[in-house]
Amino acid sequence: MKAAVVTEPGVLVITDVPSPVPRDHEVIVQVDTCGICGTDVHVLDGDYGVVRYPVIPGHEFAGTVTAVGAAVRGLEVGTLVAVDPMDYCDACEMCRSGWTNMCTNGGGLGTTAPGALAEYVAVNGARCEPLPPGLSLELASLVEPLSCVLHALDRLGPVLGADTLVLGSGPIGLLLTSLLSMAGATVDVVDRNPARLAFAPKFGATRIGATAAELAAPNWAVIVDATGNPAAVRDAFAFARRTARIALLGVSGPGNSFPFEPFDIVARELTVLGVNSVRHTFGRAARLLASGRIPAELLHEDALPLSETAEALRRAHEGEALKTRVRVSQGAL
């Protein structure tokens, strides 16, 4: 089968690799479309520490089940699925306490295991979410990023009536804006990319600006960073009101930091939350996308073929599109 392979940091090739064969607990999924996200860019750049090279990247995907392992239940050939890319052991202390995204033995598709920028991928059958009625394969590659956003809201808690600031209007920032607005928050969005920022009102933003300072607002009660940029995170602390909640969802490269005073967190009783990937949110995300309440179709650019994966990664790196996607196959049996 054809696959995009990062052989070493900075080197991506489209090549033939052996087609996967399912183990007892696995299914084979023929990949329809795979979204490109910042993690994939980090994998190519070589600054995502857990990656085992060579690796097939890609973890935001949906497709069609084409083979089923002997121990898999509830799935059959032909089922359309979105796939939770998290790999967790179900045995460590974190997994047993429900924090599967914090598994001490875990990894994920596209980083420690072959990912979805390939015609077929072997996945744990228990990580497959059959698509609900109304959710097309075209939109289903957004289940994974929306799942991350739902986990962020789970971490934040109630936001009804809260003055909220979202830093970044990429796909994660826009999905955040939509869900925060639906949950009753007043949402302001900032981004230095005017083309991306222009979409924020369509996702429920009340006000938009290039920077938080430009909005000249009172400090915010809830701030979510969807950039991973240390300068943006510094703004989160600077514009947080007393007792504010700050959630950090953006992925930053290694060694990136900014100075802060621990006493400031104590004095203002700030709550700072890390948000890492997906935790028991995949089914909710699929049903929410199927409901049509989020204008998710606005995120999608025309998908590029697998042969142009390098271009898709470049566009994502440069912020030239909202959600760059690769059309791997048509998902047909």
C-alpha positions as CSV (number, residue, x, y, z in Angstrom):
1,M,0.0,0.0,0.0
2,K,1.0,3.6,-0.4
3,A,1.9,5.7,2.7
4,A,3.5,8.9,3.7
5,V,6.5,8.1,5.8
6,V,8.7,10.4,7.9
7,T,12.0,8.4,7.8
8,E,13.8,10.9,10.0
9,P,13.2,14.5,11.1
10,G,12.7,16.7,8.1
11,V,12.5,13.9,5.6
12,L,9.1,12.7,4.2
13,V,8.6,10.2,1.4
14,I,5.6,8.7,-0.4
15,T,6.4,5.0,-0.6
16,D,5.1,1.4,-0.6
17,V,4.9,-0.3,2.7
18,P,3.4,-3.6,3.7
19,S,-0.3,-3.6,4.2
20,P,-1.3,-4.2,7.9
21,V,-2.8,-7.5,9.1
22,P,-5.1,-7.2,12.1
23,R,-4.2,-8.9,15.4
24,D,-7.0,-10.4,17.4
25,H,-8.1,-7.1,19.0
26,E,-7.6,-5.0,15.9
27,V,-9.5,-4.0,12.8
28,I,-8.1,-2.7,9.5
29,V,-9.5,0.7,8.4
30,Q,-9.3,2.0,4.9
31,V,-8.6,5.6,5.4
32,D,-10.8,8.1,3.7
33,T,-9.5,11.5,4.8
34,C,-6.8,12.5,7.3
35,G,-6.7,15.9,8.8
36,I,-3.3,17.6,9.4
37,C,-2.6,19.2,12.7
38,G,0.2,20.8,14.6
39,T,1.3,17.5,16.0
40,D,2.0,16.2,12.5
41,V,4.1,19.2,11.8
42,H,6.1,18.6,15.0
43,V,6.6,15.0,14.0
44,L,8.1,16.1,10.7
45,D,10.2,18.8,12.4
46,G,11.6,16.3,14.9
47,D,10.6,18.2,18.0
48,Y,7.9,15.8,19.4
49,G,9.9,13.7,21.8
50,V,7.9,10.4,21.9
51,V,8.1,9.7,18.1
52,R,9.7,6.5,16.9
53,Y,11.2,7.0,13.5
54,P,10.5,6.0,10.8
55,V,6.8,6.7,11.3
56,I,3.6,7.1,9.3
57,P,2.1,10.3,10.7
58,G,-1.6,11.2,10.9
59,H,-4.2,10.7,13.6
60,E,-7.3,12.8,12.6
61,F,-9.2,10.3,10.4
62,A,-12.2,8.3,9.5
63,G,-12.7,5.4,7.1
64,T,-14.2,2.0,6.4
65,V,-13.6,-1.2,8.3
66,T,-12.2,-3.8,5.9
67,A,-11.0,-6.6,8.2
68,V,-11.9,-7.6,11.8
69,G,-9.7,-9.5,14.3
70,A,-11.1,-12.6,16.0
71,A,-11.6,-10.9,19.4
72,V,-13.3,-7.7,18.2
73,R,-16.9,-7.2,19.1
74,G,-19.5,-4.8,17.7
75,L,-17.8,-4.0,14.4
76,E,-18.1,-5.7,11.0
77,V,-16.6,-5.2,7.6
78,G,-18.2,-2.1,6.0
79,T,-18.7,-0.1,9.2
80,L,-17.8,3.6,8.8
81,V,-15.8,4.7,11.8
82,A,-13.8,7.6,13.3
83,V,-10.8,6.3,15.3
84,D,-9.5,7.5,18.7
85,P,-5.8,7.5,18.1
86,M,-4.8,7.1,21.7
87,D,-3.1,3.9,22.7
88,Y,-3.4,3.1,26.4
89,C,-2.8,0.0,28.5
90,D,-5.9,-0.1,30.8
91,A,-3.6,-1.5,33.5
92,C,-1.5,1.3,34.9
93,E,-2.6,3.5,37.9
94,M,-3.7,6.4,35.6
95,C,-5.8,4.1,33.3
96,R,-7.4,2.4,36.2
97,S,-8.4,5.7,37.7
98,G,-10.0,6.8,34.4
99,W,-7.2,9.1,33.1
100,T,-6.4,7.0,30.0
101,N,-4.9,10.0,28.3
102,M,-2.2,10.0,31.0
103,C,-1.3,6.3,30.6
104,T,2.2,5.7,31.7
105,N,2.7,3.0,29.0
106,G,0.7,4.8,26.2
107,G,1.4,6.2,22.8
108,G,-0.6,6.9,19.8
109,L,-1.2,6.5,16.1
110,G,1.1,8.6,14.0
111,T,3.7,9.0,16.8
112,T,4.6,5.7,18.4
113,A,2.5,3.5,16.0
114,P,1.8,3.7,12.2
115,G,-0.7,6.5,11.6
116,A,-3.4,7.3,9.0
117,L,-1.5,8.9,6.2
118,A,-1.6,5.5,4.5
119,E,-4.2,3.6,2.6
120,Y,-4.9,1.2,5.4
121,V,-4.2,1.3,9.2
122,A,-4.5,-1.3,11.9
123,V,-6.3,0.1,15.0
124,N,-7.6,-1.3,18.3
125,G,-11.2,-2.2,17.6
126,A,-12.2,-0.7,21.0
127,R,-11.0,2.7,19.8
128,C,-13.4,2.8,16.8
129,E,-16.5,5.0,17.0
130,P,-19.2,4.0,14.4
131,L,-20.4,7.1,12.7
132,P,-23.9,8.2,13.9
133,P,-26.6,9.0,11.3
134,G,-26.0,12.4,9.8
135,L,-22.2,12.3,10.1
136,S,-20.4,11.9,6.8
137,L,-16.9,10.6,6.2
138,E,-16.2,14.1,4.8
139,L,-16.6,15.6,8.3
140,A,-15.7,12.7,10.4
141,S,-12.0,13.4,10.4
142,L,-12.9,16.3,12.7
143,V,-14.1,14.0,15.5
144,E,-10.6,13.8,17.0
145,P,-9.9,17.5,17.3
146,L,-13.4,18.2,18.6
147,S,-12.8,15.4,21.1
148,C,-9.8,17.3,22.4
149,V,-11.9,20.5,22.7
150,L,-14.5,18.7,24.6
151,H,-11.9,17.4,27.0
152,A,-10.8,21.0,27.5
153,L,-14.3,22.0,28.4
154,D,-14.5,19.1,30.8
155,R,-11.4,20.3,32.5
156,L,-12.6,23.9,32.7
157,G,-16.0,23.2,34.2
158,P,-19.0,25.5,33.9
159,V,-18.6,28.7,31.8
160,L,-22.2,29.9,31.7
161,G,-22.1,33.7,31.8
162,A,-18.3,33.9,31.9
163,D,-16.3,36.5,30.0
164,T,-14.0,34.3,28.0
165,L,-10.9,34.8,25.8
166,V,-9.7,32.3,23.2
167,L,-6.1,32.8,22.0
168,G,-5.9,31.5,18.4
169,S,-8.4,31.0,15.7
170,G,-7.1,27.9,14.0
171,P,-9.4,24.8,13.9
172,I,-9.0,24.1,17.6
173,G,-9.6,27.8,18.6
174,L,-12.7,28.0,16.4
175,L,-14.2,24.7,17.7
176,L,-13.5,26.0,21.2
177,T,-15.3,29.3,20.4
178,S,-18.3,27.4,19.1
179,L,-18.6,25.1,22.2
180,L,-17.9,27.9,24.7
181,S,-20.6,30.0,23.1
182,M,-23.0,27.1,23.1
183,A,-22.3,26.6,26.8
184,G,-23.3,30.2,27.6
185,A,-20.0,32.0,27.7
186,T,-19.3,35.4,26.0
187,V,-16.3,34.7,23.8
188,D,-13.7,37.0,22.5
189,V,-11.0,35.7,20.1
190,V,-7.6,37.0,19.1
191,D,-5.2,35.9,16.4
192,R,-2.6,37.7,14.3
193,N,-3.7,35.9,11.2
194,P,-6.6,38.1,9.8
195,A,-7.8,35.4,7.3
196,R,-8.3,32.9,10.1
197,L,-9.6,35.5,12.6
198,A,-12.4,36.5,10.1
199,F,-14.0,33.1,10.7
200,A,-14.4,33.6,14.5
201,P,-17.7,35.4,14.5
202,K,-19.2,32.6,12.4
203,F,-18.3,30.2,15.3
204,G,-19.9,32.5,17.9
205,A,-17.2,35.1,18.8
206,T,-18.5,38.3,20.2
207,R,-15.4,40.4,19.5
208,I,-12.2,39.7,17.6
209,G,-8.8,41.4,17.5
210,A,-5.2,40.8,16.6
211,T,-4.2,40.9,20.3
212,A,-5.8,40.9,23.7
213,A,-4.6,44.4,24.3
214,E,-6.4,45.6,21.2
215,L,-9.7,44.7,22.6
216,A,-9.1,46.9,25.6
217,A,-11.5,44.9,27.8
218,P,-11.6,44.2,31.5
219,N,-9.7,41.1,32.3
220,W,-11.3,37.7,31.4
221,A,-12.6,35.1,33.8
222,V,-11.7,32.2,31.5
223,I,-8.8,32.1,29.0
224,V,-7.9,29.3,26.7
225,D,-4.7,29.1,24.7
226,A,-5.0,27.2,21.4
227,T,-1.7,28.4,20.0
228,G,1.1,26.9,22.1
229,N,3.0,30.2,21.6
230,P,4.7,31.3,24.8
231,A,4.0,34.9,24.0
232,A,0.3,34.1,23.8
233,V,0.4,32.2,27.1
234,R,2.1,35.2,28.7
235,D,-0.9,37.3,27.6
236,A,-3.2,34.7,29.2
237,F,-1.6,35.4,32.5
238,A,-1.4,39.2,31.9
239,F,-5.1,39.5,31.1
240,A,-6.5,37.1,33.6
241,R,-8.8,38.6,36.3
242,R,-8.5,37.5,39.9
243,T,-9.7,33.8,40.3
244,A,-9.5,33.3,36.5
245,R,-9.2,29.8,35.0
246,I,-6.5,29.4,32.3
247,A,-6.5,26.3,30.1
248,L,-3.4,25.5,28.0
249,L,-4.4,23.4,25.0
250,G,-1.9,24.5,22.3
251,V,1.1,22.3,21.7
252,S,4.5,24.1,22.1
253,G,7.8,22.8,21.0
254,P,10.5,21.7,23.5
255,G,12.4,24.3,25.4
256,N,9.8,27.1,24.8
257,S,9.0,29.0,28.0
258,F,8.2,32.4,29.5
259,P,8.9,33.9,32.9
260,F,6.2,34.2,35.5
261,E,6.0,34.9,39.2
262,P,4.6,32.0,41.3
263,F,3.4,34.6,43.8
264,D,1.2,36.2,41.1
265,I,-0.7,32.9,40.8
266,V,-1.1,32.8,44.5
267,A,-2.1,36.4,44.9
268,R,-4.8,36.2,42.2
269,E,-5.8,32.6,43.0
270,L,-5.4,31.6,39.3
271,T,-6.2,28.1,38.2
272,V,-3.9,26.9,35.5
273,L,-5.0,23.7,33.6
274,G,-3.1,21.5,31.2
275,V,-5.2,19.8,28.5
276,N,-3.7,16.7,26.9
277,S,-5.5,15.1,24.0
278,V,-8.7,13.0,24.4
279,R,-10.4,11.5,27.5
280,H,-13.7,9.7,27.1
281,T,-15.0,12.3,24.6
282,F,-15.0,10.6,21.2
283,G,-18.6,9.5,21.2
284,R,-19.9,12.9,22.3
285,A,-17.8,14.6,19.6
286,A,-19.2,12.3,16.9
287,R,-22.8,12.9,18.0
288,L,-22.2,16.7,18.3
289,L,-20.8,16.9,14.7
290,A,-23.7,14.8,13.4
291,S,-26.2,17.3,15.1
292,G,-25.1,20.1,12.8
293,R,-24.9,22.6,15.6
294,I,-21.3,23.5,14.8
295,P,-20.5,25.0,11.4
296,A,-17.7,22.5,11.0
297,E,-17.8,22.5,7.2
298,L,-16.3,26.0,7.2
299,L,-13.0,24.6,8.5
300,H,-12.4,22.4,5.5
301,E,-10.2,23.3,2.6
302,D,-10.2,21.1,-0.5
303,A,-8.3,17.9,0.4
304,L,-5.0,17.2,-1.3
305,P,-4.0,13.7,-2.6
306,L,-1.6,11.6,-0.6
307,S,1.1,12.4,-3.1
308,E,1.0,16.0,-1.9
309,T,1.3,15.3,1.9
310,A,4.4,17.4,2.1
311,E,2.5,20.4,0.7
312,A,-0.4,19.8,3.2
313,L,2.1,19.8,6.1
314,R,3.7,23.0,4.7
315,R,0.3,24.7,4.5
316,A,-0.5,23.7,8.1
317,H,2.9,24.9,9.3
318,E,2.4,28.3,7.6
319,G,-1.2,28.7,8.7
320,E,-2.3,29.1,5.1
321,A,-5.5,27.2,5.6
322,L,-7.9,26.3,8.4
323,K,-8.0,22.5,8.3
324,T,-5.6,21.1,5.7
325,R,-6.6,17.5,4.8
326,V,-5.2,14.6,2.8
327,R,-7.6,12.5,0.7
328,V,-6.0,9.1,1.1
329,S,-8.8,7.0,-0.5
330,Q,-12.5,7.1,-1.1
331,G,-13.3,4.8,1.8
332,A,-14.9,2.2,-0.5
333,L,-14.5,-1.5,-0.1
